Every structure is written in structure tokens, then in C-alpha cells.
Amino acid sequence: MALAKLGPVVLDCPDPRALAGFYAEVLGGTVEGEGEWVDLRLPGGQALAFQAAPGFVPPRWPAADHSQQFHLDLVVEDLDAAEKGVLELGARPLDTDDRSRGFRVYADPAGHPFCLCAG
């Protein structure tokens, strides 16, 4: 028997509302809240949360001497179309040169790494 149920994944960031808006454009859903804590309620009941972190320093990827802390794998139908969309929303490429792989790595506007994965 489980001792707990997984709640939302929480991302530290300098501007919770802005980063929640980025992920709402990528994943859909509804942004709720203002200020220090903002929730993104996703279709299907999942949630992401965004917490203000003064002095936030984004993770480095890849860097053996600095942990990436975590990353999100986002499954997409069309890697090229999804790439175009996330770049228009403010993501930046981290590892996208090898087009033969089934994934590409980006940073969100706050610097968190995420992968677009062929589904």
C-alpha cells in the first residue's frame, strides 16, 4: 500500500505566472493563482506548480559538475512542429542537432531543461 499520492511537480522560477503561461501554451490547461505560487491544471487532472524563488539560478545542461535537478519529458506527435512551437514561445535549444534521435532538449524561459520526445 502506498504511503502517499503524488501531487503537482513544482518548478522554482523567477516569475511563476509567466512560466505557467509558457507551459499552458505547450501543454494546454488552465493557469490559476498569482504571486508566489501559481498552478497549471492540465487536461486529464495532472498539475504543475510554479513557485517564486528569489535568487533563482537555472540549472546547466549538460554539465557534469552541475546537476540539472530534473527535467520534463513531453511526448509529441511531430517533433518538428513541436520544436517550432516551443521556440516561438521562448524556449531555447540545448541539444537539438542530432535529428536521428527520438528526442530533442530545450530550456524553458526560466532555464529548466525539457525534452520533446517522439510519441
C-alpha positions as CSV (number, residue, x, y, z in Angstrom):
1,M,0.0,0.0,0.0
2,A,1.3,3.4,-0.9
3,L,2.0,5.9,1.8
4,A,1.4,9.0,-0.3
5,K,-0.1,10.2,-3.6
6,L,2.0,12.3,-6.0
7,G,0.9,15.9,-6.1
8,P,2.0,18.5,-8.6
9,V,5.6,18.8,-9.8
10,V,6.8,22.2,-8.6
11,L,9.2,24.3,-10.6
12,D,11.2,27.1,-8.9
13,C,11.4,30.2,-11.1
14,P,11.7,34.0,-11.0
15,D,8.2,34.6,-12.5
16,P,5.6,31.9,-11.7
17,R,2.8,33.4,-13.8
18,A,5.0,33.8,-16.9
19,L,6.4,30.3,-16.7
20,A,3.0,28.8,-16.0
21,G,1.8,30.6,-19.1
22,F,4.6,29.1,-21.2
23,Y,3.7,25.6,-20.1
24,A,0.0,26.3,-20.6
25,E,0.7,27.1,-24.3
26,V,2.8,24.0,-24.6
27,L,0.6,21.5,-22.7
28,G,-2.9,23.2,-22.5
29,G,-4.7,23.6,-19.3
30,T,-5.7,26.5,-17.0
31,V,-3.4,28.8,-15.1
32,E,-4.6,29.6,-11.6
33,G,-3.2,32.0,-9.0
34,E,-1.0,35.0,-8.7
35,G,2.1,36.0,-6.9
36,E,4.5,33.5,-5.2
37,W,2.6,30.3,-6.2
38,V,0.8,29.5,-9.5
39,D,-0.8,26.3,-10.6
40,L,-1.3,24.9,-14.0
41,R,-4.2,22.4,-14.1
42,L,-3.7,20.1,-17.1
43,P,-6.2,18.2,-19.1
44,G,-6.6,14.8,-17.6
45,G,-6.2,16.0,-14.0
46,Q,-2.4,16.4,-13.8
47,A,-0.9,19.6,-12.4
48,L,2.3,21.6,-12.5
49,A,3.0,24.3,-9.9
50,F,5.4,27.2,-10.1
51,Q,6.9,28.8,-7.1
52,A,8.8,32.1,-6.9
53,A,12.4,31.7,-5.9
54,P,14.4,34.8,-5.2
55,G,17.9,34.4,-6.5
56,F,16.9,31.6,-8.8
57,V,19.8,30.2,-10.8
58,P,18.8,28.0,-13.7
59,P,20.3,24.5,-14.0
60,R,23.0,23.9,-16.5
61,W,22.7,21.2,-19.1
62,P,24.7,19.2,-19.8
63,A,27.3,19.8,-17.1
64,A,28.9,17.0,-15.0
65,D,29.7,19.5,-12.3
66,H,26.2,21.0,-12.0
67,S,23.1,18.9,-11.6
68,Q,20.2,19.5,-14.0
69,Q,18.0,19.0,-10.9
70,F,15.1,17.5,-13.0
71,H,13.6,17.7,-16.5
72,L,10.3,17.1,-18.1
73,D,9.8,14.7,-21.0
74,L,6.9,16.0,-23.2
75,V,5.6,13.4,-25.7
76,V,4.7,14.9,-29.1
77,E,3.3,13.7,-32.4
78,D,5.6,15.8,-34.6
79,L,9.0,16.8,-33.3
80,D,9.5,19.5,-36.0
81,A,6.1,21.1,-35.4
82,A,6.5,21.0,-31.6
83,E,10.0,22.4,-31.9
84,K,8.8,25.3,-33.9
85,G,6.0,26.0,-31.4
86,V,8.2,25.9,-28.2
87,L,10.8,28.1,-29.9
88,E,8.1,30.7,-30.7
89,L,7.0,30.6,-27.1
90,G,10.5,31.4,-25.8
91,A,12.3,28.1,-25.3
92,R,15.9,27.8,-26.4
93,P,17.6,24.7,-27.9
94,L,20.1,22.9,-25.7
95,D,20.7,19.7,-27.7
96,T,18.8,19.5,-30.9
97,D,21.4,18.9,-33.6
98,D,21.1,15.1,-33.9
99,R,17.8,14.7,-35.8
100,S,18.1,10.9,-36.0
101,R,17.2,10.6,-32.2
102,G,13.6,10.4,-31.0
103,F,14.1,13.4,-28.6
104,R,15.4,17.0,-28.5
105,V,16.4,19.0,-25.5
106,Y,15.4,22.6,-24.8
107,A,15.4,25.1,-21.9
108,D,12.1,26.8,-20.9
109,P,12.2,30.6,-20.5
110,A,13.4,30.2,-16.9
111,G,16.2,27.8,-17.9
112,H,14.8,24.4,-16.9
113,P,15.6,21.7,-19.3
114,F,12.9,19.7,-21.0
115,C,12.7,17.2,-23.8
116,L,10.4,16.9,-26.7
117,C,10.0,13.1,-27.3
118,A,8.6,11.5,-30.3
119,G,5.4,9.6,-29.4
